[in-house]
Amino acid sequence: MLYSILVWLVKPFLWLINGPTKIYNRQNIPEGNYIVVAPHRTWMDPVLIALAVYPKKFSFMAKKELFQNPFAGWFLRRLNAYPVDRKHPGPSVIKKPVQSLRKTQLSTIIFPSGSRYSSKLKGGATVIAKMANVPLLPVVYQGPLHFGKLFSRQPRKIAFGKPIYIDRKMRLTEENQHKLEDEMQQAFDKLDKQIDPTFKYIMPPKPKDDDF
């Protein structure tokens, strides 16, 4: 309920201050559950992507420190978020999203780089997709990277790529993992060029106290 309420509050607010989001290739969104994979460019992109596909709902990974405050923990859980120990990830990092994708109507969003301060892709999303038997949906966001920039009316643009299906019989060897990571990266590059052929993302410096 809280998830839907926030959507109906946030979406009109964003439209008011920044205008409507321009969506590309909405026809590529598959039926059923899937895993959105995207380059992580701003703290806002999980929200903006989730808004773009509503009424489909998502679960989210969030660092466990955010749940230490009782109210914040309660709030995040109502938004289908669950805690993850980023420094010492355990089996739950895989098990929790797999169970959710199999047993609920919630899709999930995973940033394969794991951080806004890295472009190197990691393999967690492919493992989860294979175990849950759901496709990966490549997505890119271009637009304001900070909340204040939304007021500049710089447009928000989101593009959906074609789903990537992983054969359940495929062994996720290092070679196959690299092939899937290359396929994701090529999809991101293609979508960025579709939105704006001149686009180039400039990665921000990593803060010393950031543990993403």
Backbone as JSON Lines, residues from 0, in Angstrom:
{"i":0,"aa":"M","n":[0.82,-1.21,0.0],"ca":[0.0,0.0,0.0],"c":[0.86,1.26,0.0]}
{"i":1,"aa":"L","n":[1.87,1.3,0.89],"ca":[2.74,2.47,0.97],"c":[3.47,2.68,-0.34]}
{"i":2,"aa":"Y","n":[3.88,1.6,-0.99],"ca":[4.57,1.67,-2.28],"c":[3.69,2.44,-3.28]}
{"i":3,"aa":"S","n":[2.42,2.04,-3.4],"ca":[1.51,2.67,-4.36],"c":[1.22,4.12,-4.0]}
{"i":4,"aa":"I","n":[1.07,4.39,-2.71],"ca":[0.82,5.76,-2.27],"c":[1.97,6.68,-2.66]}
{"i":5,"aa":"L","n":[3.2,6.21,-2.44],"ca":[4.36,7.03,-2.77],"c":[4.47,7.26,-4.27]}
{"i":6,"aa":"V","n":[4.12,6.24,-5.06],"ca":[4.14,6.41,-6.51],"c":[3.23,7.55,-6.92]}
{"i":7,"aa":"W","n":[2.02,7.57,-6.36],"ca":[1.05,8.59,-6.74],"c":[1.37,9.96,-6.16]}
{"i":8,"aa":"L","n":[2.3,10.01,-5.2],"ca":[2.77,11.29,-4.69],"c":[4.0,11.78,-5.47]}
{"i":9,"aa":"V","n":[4.93,10.86,-5.71],"ca":[6.2,11.24,-6.33],"c":[6.05,11.53,-7.82]}
{"i":10,"aa":"K","n":[5.28,10.72,-8.51],"ca":[5.17,10.86,-9.96],"c":[4.62,12.24,-10.37]}
{"i":11,"aa":"P","n":[3.5,12.72,-9.79],"ca":[3.03,14.06,-10.14],"c":[4.01,15.16,-9.75]}
{"i":12,"aa":"F","n":[4.7,14.96,-8.61],"ca":[5.68,15.96,-8.17],"c":[6.81,16.09,-9.19]}
{"i":13,"aa":"L","n":[7.33,14.95,-9.66],"ca":[8.4,14.98,-10.65],"c":[7.91,15.61,-11.95]}
{"i":14,"aa":"W","n":[6.69,15.28,-12.34],"ca":[6.13,15.87,-13.56],"c":[6.04,17.38,-13.43]}
{"i":15,"aa":"L","n":[5.65,17.85,-12.23],"ca":[5.49,19.29,-12.0],"c":[6.81,20.03,-12.09]}
{"i":16,"aa":"I","n":[7.87,19.49,-11.47],"ca":[9.13,20.22,-11.41],"c":[10.05,19.92,-12.59]}
{"i":17,"aa":"N","n":[9.82,18.78,-13.28],"ca":[10.78,18.37,-14.3],"c":[10.13,17.93,-15.61]}
{"i":18,"aa":"G","n":[8.81,17.81,-15.63],"ca":[8.13,17.35,-16.83],"c":[8.06,15.84,-16.9]}
{"i":19,"aa":"P","n":[7.4,15.3,-17.92],"ca":[7.24,13.85,-18.03],"c":[8.54,13.16,-18.44]}
{"i":20,"aa":"T","n":[8.68,11.9,-18.04],"ca":[9.83,11.11,-18.46],"c":[9.63,10.63,-19.89]}
{"i":21,"aa":"K","n":[10.68,10.73,-20.7],"ca":[10.61,10.19,-22.05],"c":[11.06,8.74,-22.0]}
{"i":22,"aa":"I","n":[10.17,7.83,-22.43],"ca":[10.44,6.4,-22.36],"c":[10.7,5.85,-23.77]}
{"i":23,"aa":"Y","n":[11.76,5.07,-23.9],"ca":[12.09,4.43,-25.18],"c":[11.89,2.91,-25.05]}
{"i":24,"aa":"N","n":[11.32,2.3,-26.07],"ca":[11.25,0.84,-26.21],"c":[10.44,0.17,-25.1]}
{"i":25,"aa":"R","n":[9.35,0.76,-24.71],"ca":[8.54,0.16,-23.66],"c":[8.07,-1.24,-24.05]}
{"i":26,"aa":"Q","n":[7.98,-1.5,-25.34],"ca":[7.52,-2.81,-25.82],"c":[8.48,-3.93,-25.44]}
{"i":27,"aa":"N","n":[9.69,-3.59,-25.04],"ca":[10.68,-4.61,-24.66],"c":[10.47,-5.15,-23.25]}
{"i":28,"aa":"I","n":[9.6,-4.51,-22.46],"ca":[9.37,-4.97,-21.1],"c":[8.62,-6.3,-21.15]}
{"i":29,"aa":"P","n":[9.18,-7.38,-20.59],"ca":[8.53,-8.69,-20.69],"c":[7.38,-8.86,-19.71]}
{"i":30,"aa":"E","n":[6.57,-9.85,-19.94],"ca":[5.52,-10.21,-19.0],"c":[6.15,-10.94,-17.81]}
{"i":31,"aa":"G","n":[5.43,-10.95,-16.7],"ca":[5.92,-11.67,-15.53],"c":[7.07,-10.95,-14.84]}
{"i":32,"aa":"N","n":[7.81,-11.69,-14.03],"ca":[8.93,-11.1,-13.3],"c":[10.19,-11.06,-14.14]}
{"i":33,"aa":"Y","n":[11.06,-10.15,-13.81],"ca":[12.34,-9.98,-14.5],"c":[13.27,-9.2,-13.58]}
{"i":34,"aa":"I","n":[14.53,-9.13,-13.97],"ca":[15.52,-8.36,-13.23],"c":[15.97,-7.2,-14.1]}
{"i":35,"aa":"V","n":[15.68,-5.99,-13.67],"ca":[16.24,-4.82,-14.34],"c":[17.72,-4.74,-14.0]}
{"i":36,"aa":"V","n":[18.56,-4.65,-15.03],"ca":[19.99,-4.4,-14.84],"c":[20.3,-3.06,-15.51]}
{"i":37,"aa":"A","n":[21.03,-2.23,-14.81],"ca":[21.28,-0.88,-15.31],"c":[22.6,-0.35,-14.77]}
{"i":38,"aa":"P","n":[23.24,0.56,-15.5],"ca":[24.39,1.26,-14.93],"c":[23.9,2.21,-13.83]}
{"i":39,"aa":"H","n":[24.58,2.21,-12.7],"ca":[24.15,3.0,-11.53],"c":[24.76,4.39,-11.63]}
{"i":40,"aa":"R","n":[23.91,5.4,-11.94],"ca":[24.41,6.74,-12.21],"c":[24.0,7.79,-11.19]}
{"i":41,"aa":"T","n":[22.96,7.49,-10.42],"ca":[22.47,8.43,-9.42],"c":[21.69,7.65,-8.37]}
{"i":42,"aa":"W","n":[21.61,8.21,-7.16],"ca":[20.8,7.54,-6.13],"c":[19.34,7.51,-6.52]}
{"i":43,"aa":"M","n":[18.94,8.34,-7.51],"ca":[17.54,8.4,-7.92],"c":[17.15,7.34,-8.93]}
{"i":44,"aa":"D","n":[18.11,6.7,-9.6],"ca":[17.71,5.84,-10.73],"c":[16.85,4.64,-10.33]}
{"i":45,"aa":"P","n":[17.0,4.04,-9.14],"ca":[16.05,2.97,-8.8],"c":[14.61,3.48,-8.74]}
{"i":46,"aa":"V","n":[14.44,4.67,-8.18],"ca":[13.09,5.26,-8.07],"c":[12.55,5.59,-9.45]}
{"i":47,"aa":"L","n":[13.37,6.21,-10.29],"ca":[12.9,6.65,-11.6],"c":[12.57,5.46,-12.5]}
{"i":48,"aa":"I","n":[13.37,4.4,-12.42],"ca":[13.08,3.21,-13.22],"c":[11.8,2.54,-12.73]}
{"i":49,"aa":"A","n":[11.65,2.44,-11.4],"ca":[10.43,1.83,-10.84],"c":[9.19,2.61,-11.25]}
{"i":50,"aa":"L","n":[9.28,3.93,-11.25],"ca":[8.14,4.74,-11.67],"c":[7.81,4.52,-13.14]}
{"i":51,"aa":"A","n":[8.84,4.28,-13.95],"ca":[8.64,4.14,-15.4],"c":[7.87,2.87,-15.75]}
{"i":52,"aa":"V","n":[7.92,1.85,-14.9],"ca":[7.24,0.59,-15.22],"c":[6.02,0.32,-14.33]}
{"i":53,"aa":"Y","n":[5.71,1.24,-13.42],"ca":[4.53,1.06,-12.58],"c":[3.29,0.88,-13.48]}
{"i":54,"aa":"P","n":[2.35,-0.06,-13.16],"ca":[2.07,-0.67,-11.86],"c":[2.88,-1.93,-11.52]}
{"i":55,"aa":"K","n":[3.83,-2.33,-12.37],"ca":[4.72,-3.41,-11.95],"c":[5.52,-2.92,-10.75]}
{"i":56,"aa":"K","n":[5.65,-3.77,-9.73],"ca":[6.34,-3.37,-8.52],"c":[7.65,-4.14,-8.36]}
{"i":57,"aa":"F","n":[8.56,-3.54,-7.58],"ca":[9.89,-4.08,-7.42],"c":[10.25,-4.28,-5.95]}
{"i":58,"aa":"S","n":[11.18,-5.21,-5.72],"ca":[11.89,-5.28,-4.46],"c":[13.28,-4.7,-4.69]}
{"i":59,"aa":"F","n":[13.93,-4.3,-3.61],"ca":[15.23,-3.64,-3.72],"c":[16.2,-4.17,-2.68]}
{"i":60,"aa":"M","n":[17.47,-4.23,-3.06],"ca":[18.53,-4.44,-2.08],"c":[18.93,-3.07,-1.52]}
{"i":61,"aa":"A","n":[19.22,-3.01,-0.22],"ca":[19.71,-1.78,0.39],"c":[20.72,-2.14,1.46]}
{"i":62,"aa":"K","n":[21.74,-1.34,1.62],"ca":[22.78,-1.67,2.61],"c":[22.17,-1.71,4.0]}
{"i":63,"aa":"K","n":[22.65,-2.64,4.78],"ca":[22.04,-2.94,6.08],"c":[22.06,-1.76,7.04]}
{"i":64,"aa":"E","n":[23.03,-0.85,6.86],"ca":[23.13,0.3,7.75],"c":[21.89,1.17,7.7]}
{"i":65,"aa":"L","n":[21.21,1.17,6.57],"ca":[20.01,1.99,6.43],"c":[18.86,1.48,7.3]}
{"i":66,"aa":"F","n":[18.94,0.22,7.73],"ca":[17.86,-0.38,8.5],"c":[18.09,-0.26,10.01]}
{"i":67,"aa":"Q","n":[19.21,0.33,10.4],"ca":[19.53,0.41,11.82],"c":[18.58,1.34,12.57]}
{"i":68,"aa":"N","n":[18.12,2.37,11.89],"ca":[17.1,3.24,12.47],"c":[15.75,2.54,12.37]}
{"i":69,"aa":"P","n":[15.04,2.35,13.5],"ca":[13.78,1.59,13.47],"c":[12.77,2.13,12.47]}
{"i":70,"aa":"F","n":[12.61,3.46,12.42],"ca":[11.63,4.02,11.5],"c":[12.07,3.82,10.05]}
{"i":71,"aa":"A","n":[13.36,4.07,9.78],"ca":[13.87,3.89,8.42],"c":[13.73,2.43,7.99]}
{"i":72,"aa":"G","n":[14.02,1.51,8.92],"ca":[13.88,0.1,8.61],"c":[12.44,-0.28,8.28]}
{"i":73,"aa":"W","n":[11.52,0.22,9.1],"ca":[10.09,-0.04,8.84],"c":[9.68,0.53,7.49]}
{"i":74,"aa":"F","n":[10.1,1.74,7.2],"ca":[9.74,2.41,5.96],"c":[10.29,1.66,4.75]}
{"i":75,"aa":"L","n":[11.56,1.27,4.82],"ca":[12.19,0.57,3.7],"c":[11.53,-0.78,3.43]}
{"i":76,"aa":"R","n":[11.19,-1.48,4.49],"ca":[10.55,-2.79,4.31],"c":[9.17,-2.64,3.66]}
{"i":77,"aa":"R","n":[8.47,-1.57,3.97],"ca":[7.17,-1.33,3.34],"c":[7.32,-1.0,1.86]}
{"i":78,"aa":"L","n":[8.53,-0.63,1.47],"ca":[8.82,-0.37,0.06],"c":[9.46,-1.58,-0.62]}
{"i":79,"aa":"N","n":[9.36,-2.74,0.05],"ca":[9.88,-4.01,-0.48],"c":[11.4,-4.06,-0.53]}
{"i":80,"aa":"A","n":[12.06,-3.25,0.31],"ca":[13.52,-3.3,0.4],"c":[13.93,-4.32,1.46]}
{"i":81,"aa":"Y","n":[15.12,-4.87,1.3],"ca":[15.65,-5.82,2.28],"c":[17.14,-5.55,2.46]}
{"i":82,"aa":"P","n":[17.66,-5.78,3.68],"ca":[19.05,-5.41,3.99],"c":[20.07,-6.37,3.41]}
{"i":83,"aa":"V","n":[21.2,-5.8,3.01],"ca":[22.33,-6.58,2.48],"c":[23.6,-6.05,3.12]}
{"i":84,"aa":"D","n":[24.45,-6.97,3.57],"ca":[25.76,-6.6,4.09],"c":[26.72,-6.54,2.91]}
{"i":85,"aa":"R","n":[27.01,-5.33,2.46],"ca":[27.83,-5.17,1.25],"c":[29.29,-5.55,1.49]}
{"i":86,"aa":"K","n":[29.77,-5.38,2.73],"ca":[31.17,-5.7,3.01],"c":[31.38,-7.2,3.18]}
{"i":87,"aa":"H","n":[30.37,-7.87,3.73],"ca":[30.48,-9.31,3.97],"c":[29.2,-10.0,3.48]}
{"i":88,"aa":"P","n":[28.98,-10.03,2.17],"ca":[27.75,-10.63,1.64],"c":[27.72,-12.13,1.9]}
{"i":89,"aa":"G","n":[26.55,-12.61,2.27],"ca":[26.37,-14.04,2.51],"c":[25.42,-14.64,1.5]}
{"i":90,"aa":"P","n":[24.98,-15.86,1.71],"ca":[24.07,-16.54,0.78],"c":[22.75,-15.8,0.58]}
{"i":91,"aa":"S","n":[22.34,-14.99,1.57],"ca":[21.05,-14.28,1.45],"c":[21.04,-13.29,0.3]}
{"i":92,"aa":"V","n":[22.23,-12.82,-0.11],"ca":[22.32,-11.88,-1.23],"c":[21.74,-12.51,-2.5]}
{"i":93,"aa":"I","n":[21.89,-13.82,-2.62],"ca":[21.33,-14.56,-3.76],"c":[19.97,-15.14,-3.4]}
{"i":94,"aa":"K","n":[19.87,-15.75,-2.23],"ca":[18.67,-16.49,-1.84],"c":[17.43,-15.6,-1.76]}
{"i":95,"aa":"K","n":[17.57,-14.42,-1.14],"ca":[16.41,-13.55,-0.93],"c":[15.77,-13.1,-2.25]}
{"i":96,"aa":"P","n":[16.53,-12.53,-3.19],"ca":[15.89,-12.13,-4.46],"c":[15.37,-13.3,-5.28]}
{"i":97,"aa":"V","n":[16.04,-14.44,-5.22],"ca":[15.56,-15.61,-5.96],"c":[14.19,-16.03,-5.43]}
{"i":98,"aa":"Q","n":[14.04,-16.11,-4.12],"ca":[12.76,-16.47,-3.52],"c":[11.67,-15.47,-3.88]}
{"i":99,"aa":"S","n":[12.03,-14.18,-3.84],"ca":[11.05,-13.15,-4.16],"c":[10.59,-13.25,-5.62]}
{"i":100,"aa":"L","n":[11.53,-13.45,-6.52],"ca":[11.19,-13.55,-7.94],"c":[10.34,-14.78,-8.24]}
{"i":101,"aa":"R","n":[10.59,-15.86,-7.51],"ca":[9.84,-17.1,-7.73],"c":[8.45,-17.09,-7.1]}
{"i":102,"aa":"K","n":[8.34,-16.48,-5.91],"ca":[7.14,-16.67,-5.09],"c":[6.25,-15.44,-4.98]}
{"i":103,"aa":"T","n":[6.68,-14.3,-5.5],"ca":[5.85,-13.09,-5.41],"c":[5.67,-12.51,-6.81]}
{"i":104,"aa":"Q","n":[4.95,-11.42,-6.88],"ca":[4.76,-10.7,-8.14],"c":[5.75,-9.54,-8.28]}
{"i":105,"aa":"L","n":[6.78,-9.54,-7.45],"ca":[7.76,-8.46,-7.45],"c":[8.94,-8.8,-8.34]}
{"i":106,"aa":"S","n":[9.26,-7.89,-9.25],"ca":[10.52,-7.98,-9.97],"c":[11.58,-7.3,-9.1]}
{"i":107,"aa":"T","n":[12.8,-7.2,-9.6],"ca":[13.84,-6.55,-8.81],"c":[14.77,-5.75,-9.71]}
{"i":108,"aa":"I","n":[15.49,-4.83,-9.09],"ca":[16.46,-3.99,-9.8],"c":[17.83,-4.28,-9.21]}
{"i":109,"aa":"I","n":[18.79,-4.59,-10.09],"ca":[20.16,-4.83,-9.66],"c":[21.1,-4.01,-10.54]}
{"i":110,"aa":"F","n":[22.04,-3.34,-9.89],"ca":[23.06,-2.59,-10.62],"c":[24.32,-3.45,-10.66]}
{"i":111,"aa":"P","n":[24.65,-4.04,-11.83],"ca":[25.75,-5.01,-11.89],"c":[27.1,-4.46,-11.45]}
{"i":112,"aa":"S","n":[27.3,-3.15,-11.56],"ca":[28.57,-2.58,-11.09],"c":[28.59,-2.49,-9.58]}
{"i":113,"aa":"G","n":[27.4,-2.53,-8.95],"ca":[27.3,-2.46,-7.5],"c":[27.5,-1.08,-6.93]}
{"i":114,"aa":"S","n":[27.82,-0.09,-7.76],"ca":[28.16,1.22,-7.23],"c":[28.06,2.28,-8.31]}
{"i":115,"aa":"R","n":[27.84,3.51,-7.88],"ca":[27.89,4.65,-8.8],"c":[29.33,5.03,-9.13]}
{"i":116,"aa":"Y","n":[30.29,4.44,-8.42],"ca":[31.69,4.83,-8.56],"c":[32.52,3.74,-9.23]}
{"i":117,"aa":"S","n":[31.84,2.86,-9.95],"ca":[32.53,1.79,-10.66],"c":[31.76,1.45,-11.93]}
{"i":118,"aa":"S","n":[32.49,1.04,-12.96],"ca":[31.85,0.62,-14.22],"c":[32.06,-0.87,-14.46]}
{"i":119,"aa":"K","n":[32.8,-1.53,-13.59],"ca":[33.09,-2.96,-13.76],"c":[31.86,-3.78,-13.37]}
{"i":120,"aa":"L","n":[31.38,-4.61,-14.28],"ca":[30.2,-5.42,-14.02],"c":[30.56,-6.66,-13.22]}
{"i":121,"aa":"K","n":[29.63,-7.06,-12.35],"ca":[29.81,-8.25,-11.53],"c":[28.69,-9.25,-11.85]}
{"i":122,"aa":"G","n":[28.85,-10.48,-11.38],"ca":[28.0,-11.55,-11.86],"c":[26.77,-11.9,-11.06]}
{"i":123,"aa":"G","n":[26.48,-11.17,-9.98],"ca":[25.35,-11.54,-9.13],"c":[24.02,-11.59,-9.86]}
{"i":124,"aa":"A","n":[23.77,-10.63,-10.73],"ca":[22.48,-10.57,-11.44],"c":[22.27,-11.79,-12.31]}
{"i":125,"aa":"T","n":[23.33,-12.26,-12.96],"ca":[23.19,-13.42,-13.85],"c":[22.91,-14.69,-13.06]}
{"i":126,"aa":"V","n":[23.55,-14.82,-11.91],"ca":[23.31,-15.99,-11.06],"c":[21.86,-16.01,-10.58]}
{"i":127,"aa":"I","n":[21.37,-14.86,-10.13],"ca":[20.0,-14.76,-9.63],"c":[19.0,-15.04,-10.75]}
{"i":128,"aa":"A","n":[19.26,-14.47,-11.93],"ca":[18.36,-14.67,-13.07],"c":[18.28,-16.14,-13.45]}
{"i":129,"aa":"K","n":[19.41,-16.82,-13.47],"ca":[19.43,-18.24,-13.84],"c":[18.68,-19.07,-12.8]}
{"i":130,"aa":"M","n":[18.93,-18.82,-11.52],"ca":[18.3,-19.6,-10.47],"c":[16.8,-19.35,-10.39]}
{"i":131,"aa":"A","n":[16.38,-18.11,-10.64],"ca":[14.95,-17.77,-10.57],"c":[14.24,-18.01,-11.9]}
{"i":132,"aa":"N","n":[15.01,-18.28,-12.97],"ca":[14.46,-18.52,-14.3],"c":[13.67,-17.31,-14.8]}
{"i":133,"aa":"V","n":[14.3,-16.13,-14.69],"ca":[13.69,-14.9,-15.2],"c":[14.71,-14.2,-16.09]}
{"i":134,"aa":"P","n":[14.25,-13.35,-17.03],"ca":[15.19,-12.65,-17.9],"c":[15.8,-11.42,-17.23]}
{"i":135,"aa":"L","n":[16.92,-11.0,-17.79],"ca":[17.53,-9.72,-17.44],"c":[16.99,-8.67,-18.41]}
{"i":136,"aa":"L","n":[16.61,-7.5,-17.9],"ca":[16.1,-6.42,-18.75],"c":[17.07,-5.24,-18.67]}
{"i":137,"aa":"P","n":[17.89,-5.03,-19.7],"ca":[18.82,-3.89,-19.67],"c":[18.07,-2.56,-19.76]}
{"i":138,"aa":"V","n":[18.47,-1.62,-18.92],"ca":[17.84,-0.3,-18.88],"c":[18.92,0.74,-18.66]}
{"i":139,"aa":"V","n":[18.79,1.89,-19.3],"ca":[19.69,3.02,-18.99],"c":[18.86,4.26,-18.7]}
{"i":140,"aa":"Y","n":[19.42,5.09,-17.85],"ca":[18.82,6.38,-17.5],"c":[19.79,7.49,-17.88]}
{"i":141,"aa":"Q","n":[19.25,8.51,-18.53],"ca":[19.99,9.74,-18.78],"c":[19.15,10.91,-18.28]}
{"i":142,"aa":"G","n":[19.79,11.83,-17.6],"ca":[19.06,12.98,-17.08],"c":[19.74,13.55,-15.85]}
{"i":143,"aa":"P","n":[19.03,14.35,-15.06],"ca":[19.62,14.94,-13.85],"c":[20.14,13.86,-12.91]}
{"i":144,"aa":"L","n":[21.32,14.1,-12.36],"ca":[21.93,13.14,-11.46],"c":[21.79,13.55,-9.99]}
{"i":145,"aa":"H","n":[21.34,14.77,-9.75],"ca":[21.13,15.26,-8.4],"c":[19.73,15.84,-8.3]}
{"i":146,"aa":"F","n":[19.13,15.73,-7.12],"ca":[17.75,16.18,-6.95],"c":[17.57,17.64,-7.37]}
{"i":147,"aa":"G","n":[18.51,18.5,-6.99],"ca":[18.39,19.91,-7.33],"c":[18.35,20.17,-8.82]}
{"i":148,"aa":"K","n":[19.01,19.3,-9.6],"ca":[19.04,19.48,-11.06],"c":[17.68,19.22,-11.71]}
{"i":149,"aa":"L","n":[16.8,18.52,-10.99],"ca":[15.46,18.29,-11.54],"c":[14.73,19.6,-11.8]}
{"i":150,"aa":"F","n":[15.03,20.62,-11.0],"ca":[14.37,21.9,-11.15],"c":[14.89,22.68,-12.36]}
{"i":151,"aa":"S","n":[15.99,22.22,-12.96],"ca":[16.53,22.88,-14.15],"c":[15.76,22.49,-15.41]}
{"i":152,"aa":"R","n":[14.84,21.54,-15.26],"ca":[14.01,21.04,-16.37],"c":[14.82,20.24,-17.38]}
{"i":153,"aa":"Q","n":[16.04,19.82,-17.0],"ca":[16.77,18.88,-17.85],"c":[15.95,17.6,-17.93]}
{"i":154,"aa":"P","n":[15.61,17.11,-19.11],"ca":[14.68,15.99,-19.23],"c":[15.23,14.68,-18.69]}
{"i":155,"aa":"R","n":[14.31,13.84,-18.2],"ca":[14.61,12.48,-17.77],"c":[14.3,11.53,-18.92]}
{"i":156,"aa":"K","n":[15.24,10.66,-19.23],"ca":[15.05,9.72,-20.33],"c":[15.45,8.32,-19.88]}
{"i":157,"aa":"I","n":[14.58,7.35,-20.17],"ca":[14.84,5.96,-19.79],"c":[14.58,5.07,-21.01]}
{"i":158,"aa":"A","n":[15.52,4.19,-21.29],"ca":[15.38,3.29,-22.44],"c":[15.49,1.83,-21.99]}
{"i":159,"aa":"F","n":[14.61,0.99,-22.53],"ca":[14.59,-0.43,-22.21],"c":[15.16,-1.22,-23.39]}
{"i":160,"aa":"G","n":[16.1,-2.12,-23.08],"ca":[16.65,-2.98,-24.12],"c":[15.87,-4.27,-24.24]}
{"i":161,"aa":"K","n":[16.3,-5.12,-25.14],"ca":[15.65,-6.42,-25.31],"c":[16.07,-7.34,-24.17]}
{"i":162,"aa":"P","n":[15.14,-8.13,-23.64],"ca":[15.47,-9.02,-22.53],"c":[16.58,-10.0,-22.9]}
{"i":163,"aa":"I","n":[17.39,-10.32,-21.92],"ca":[18.46,-11.31,-22.06],"c":[18.03,-12.56,-21.29]}
{"i":164,"aa":"Y","n":[17.84,-13.65,-22.02],"ca":[17.4,-14.9,-21.4],"c":[18.61,-15.82,-21.2]}
{"i":165,"aa":"I","n":[18.68,-16.43,-20.03],"ca":[19.79,-17.32,-19.7],"c":[19.29,-18.76,-19.69]}
{"i":166,"aa":"D","n":[19.92,-19.58,-20.48],"ca":[19.55,-20.99,-20.56],"c":[19.78,-21.65,-19.19]}
{"i":167,"aa":"R","n":[18.76,-22.3,-18.66],"ca":[18.88,-22.95,-17.36],"c":[19.97,-24.03,-17.38]}
{"i":168,"aa":"K","n":[20.27,-24.56,-18.55],"ca":[21.28,-25.62,-18.65],"c":[22.7,-25.06,-18.76]}
{"i":169,"aa":"M","n":[22.81,-23.74,-18.97],"ca":[24.13,-23.14,-19.11],"c":[24.88,-23.14,-17.78]}
{"i":170,"aa":"R","n":[26.11,-23.6,-17.8],"ca":[26.97,-23.49,-16.63],"c":[27.56,-22.09,-16.6]}
{"i":171,"aa":"L","n":[27.49,-21.45,-15.46],"ca":[28.01,-20.09,-15.36],"c":[29.52,-20.15,-15.07]}
{"i":172,"aa":"T","n":[30.23,-20.64,-16.06],"ca":[31.68,-20.64,-15.98],"c":[32.19,-19.22,-16.11]}
{"i":173,"aa":"E","n":[33.45,-19.02,-15.84],"ca":[34.03,-17.68,-15.97],"c":[33.86,-17.15,-17.39]}
{"i":174,"aa":"E","n":[34.04,-18.04,-18.37],"ca":[33.89,-17.62,-19.77],"c":[32.45,-17.21,-20.08]}
{"i":175,"aa":"N","n":[31.48,-18.02,-19.66],"ca":[30.08,-17.68,-19.92],"c":[29.65,-16.43,-19.15]}
{"i":176,"aa":"Q","n":[30.18,-16.29,-17.95],"ca":[29.88,-15.09,-17.17],"c":[30.35,-13.83,-17.89]}
{"i":177,"aa":"H","n":[31.56,-13.9,-18.44],"ca":[32.1,-12.75,-19.18],"c":[31.26,-12.46,-20.42]}
{"i":178,"aa":"K","n":[30.78,-13.51,-21.07],"ca":[29.94,-13.31,-22.27],"c":[28.65,-12.58,-21.9]}
{"i":179,"aa":"L","n":[28.02,-12.97,-20.79],"ca":[26.79,-12.32,-20.36],"c":[27.04,-10.89,-19.93]}
{"i":180,"aa":"E","n":[28.17,-10.65,-19.26],"ca":[28.52,-9.3,-18.86],"c":[28.76,-8.42,-20.09]}
{"i":181,"aa":"D","n":[29.43,-8.97,-21.09],"ca":[29.65,-8.24,-22.34],"c":[28.33,-7.93,-23.02]}
{"i":182,"aa":"E","n":[27.4,-8.88,-22.99],"ca":[26.09,-8.67,-23.61],"c":[25.34,-7.54,-22.91]}
{"i":183,"aa":"M","n":[25.42,-7.52,-21.58],"ca":[24.79,-6.43,-20.83],"c":[25.42,-5.08,-21.18]}
{"i":184,"aa":"Q","n":[26.75,-5.04,-21.19],"ca":[27.44,-3.78,-21.48],"c":[27.13,-3.29,-22.88]}
{"i":185,"aa":"Q","n":[27.09,-4.2,-23.84],"ca":[26.75,-3.81,-25.21],"c":[25.33,-3.26,-25.28]}
{"i":186,"aa":"A","n":[24.41,-3.85,-24.5],"ca":[23.04,-3.35,-24.46],"c":[22.99,-1.95,-23.88]}
{"i":187,"aa":"F","n":[23.74,-1.71,-22.79],"ca":[23.79,-0.37,-22.19],"c":[24.32,0.65,-23.2]}
{"i":188,"aa":"D","n":[25.4,0.29,-23.89],"ca":[26.01,1.21,-24.86],"c":[25.04,1.53,-25.99]}
{"i":189,"aa":"K","n":[24.33,0.5,-26.46],"ca":[23.38,0.69,-27.56],"c":[22.23,1.6,-27.14]}
{"i":190,"aa":"L","n":[21.73,1.41,-25.92],"ca":[20.63,2.24,-25.44],"c":[21.06,3.68,-25.22]}
{"i":191,"aa":"D","n":[22.28,3.87,-24.69],"ca":[22.78,5.22,-24.51],"c":[22.87,5.95,-25.85]}
{"i":192,"aa":"K","n":[23.35,5.24,-26.86],"ca":[23.48,5.85,-28.19],"c":[22.11,6.14,-28.8]}
{"i":193,"aa":"Q","n":[21.13,5.27,-28.51],"ca":[19.79,5.51,-29.02],"c":[19.21,6.8,-28.45]}
{"i":194,"aa":"I","n":[19.4,7.0,-27.16],"ca":[18.88,8.22,-26.52],"c":[19.64,9.45,-27.0]}
{"i":195,"aa":"D","n":[20.98,9.35,-26.97],"ca":[21.82,10.5,-27.32],"c":[23.17,9.98,-27.8]}
{"i":196,"aa":"P","n":[23.45,10.04,-29.09],"ca":[24.72,9.51,-29.62],"c":[25.95,10.21,-29.03]}
{"i":197,"aa":"T","n":[25.78,11.39,-28.47],"ca":[26.92,12.14,-27.93],"c":[27.07,11.95,-26.42]}
{"i":198,"aa":"F","n":[26.2,11.13,-25.83],"ca":[26.2,10.99,-24.36],"c":[27.48,10.34,-23.87]}
{"i":199,"aa":"K","n":[28.0,10.88,-22.77],"ca":[29.15,10.28,-22.09],"c":[28.97,10.48,-20.59]}
{"i":200,"aa":"Y","n":[28.9,9.38,-19.86],"ca":[28.73,9.47,-18.41],"c":[30.09,9.71,-17.75]}
{"i":201,"aa":"I","n":[30.17,10.75,-16.94],"ca":[31.39,11.07,-16.21],"c":[31.23,10.57,-14.78]}
{"i":202,"aa":"M","n":[32.01,9.57,-14.42],"ca":[31.89,8.96,-13.1],"c":[32.39,9.9,-12.01]}
{"i":203,"aa":"P","n":[31.61,10.08,-10.96],"ca":[32.05,10.96,-9.87],"c":[33.13,10.3,-9.03]}
{"i":204,"aa":"P","n":[33.95,11.1,-8.35],"ca":[34.95,10.5,-7.44],"c":[34.27,9.84,-6.26]}
{"i":205,"aa":"K","n":[34.82,8.74,-5.8],"ca":[34.22,8.02,-4.68],"c":[34.53,8.72,-3.37]}
{"i":206,"aa":"P","n":[33.49,9.06,-2.59],"ca":[33.74,9.66,-1.27],"c":[34.47,8.68,-0.37]}
{"i":207,"aa":"K","n":[35.29,9.22,0.52],"ca":[36.07,8.35,1.4],"c":[35.22,7.54,2.32]}
{"i":208,"aa":"D","n":[34.05,8.09,2.72],"ca":[33.21,7.39,3.68],"c":[32.1,6.58,3.03]}
{"i":209,"aa":"D","n":[32.17,6.44,1.69],"ca":[31.11,5.68,1.0],"c":[31.51,4.21,0.93]}
{"i":210,"aa":"D","n":[30.6,3.31,1.27],"ca":[30.91,1.89,1.27],"c":[30.14,1.14,0.22]}
{"i":211,"aa":"F","n":[29.64,1.8,-0.81],"ca":[28.94,1.12,-1.88],"c":[29.94,0.42,-2.79]}
